[in-house]
Amino acid sequence: MIGLDVPRLGVAILIFLINLPFGYYRVRFRKFSRPWGRTIYLPILLNVLTRRFILHWDWTAIPYLFTGAILGHLLGGFWGRKREGRSPS
């Protein structure tokens, strides 16, 4: 049976909540433009810095945090497109 790592799951939820507004804000920009890229790479940078230098976790935490970041961006983008009345492109 797979064990549940509660601290990493909690940080993944926090990463998810941080990425929601970035995903929401990302839909305002043209794809692959500089501001669009910043809304993607800024939270990734924060994620890596937090994992490596603040929490001192190794690479085994990456699946938890990566999943939280991707889900936050996807749901934030979906929410942003829905609020602005845009179709997915």
C-alpha positions, 0 to 999 in steps of 0.5 A: 500500500502507498503511504500518504505523506501528509506534510508534502501533501499539505505543501502541494495544496499550498502550491495549488492555491498559489498557482490558481491566480497565476493560471487565472491571470495567464489567460489574459496574455497571448500564448508564448508572449513574455508576460504569459511566460512569466505567469508560468515560470515565476511560480515554478521558480518559487516552487523550486526555491521553497522545496530546495532551500527553505524546506530542504526536501530532495527530489522525491517531493517533486511529484507532489509539488508538480501535481499541485502546480499543474492543477492550480494552473489548469483550474485557474486558466479554466476559471479565467476563461470562463469568467472572461467568456473566452473559449480554450485556444 
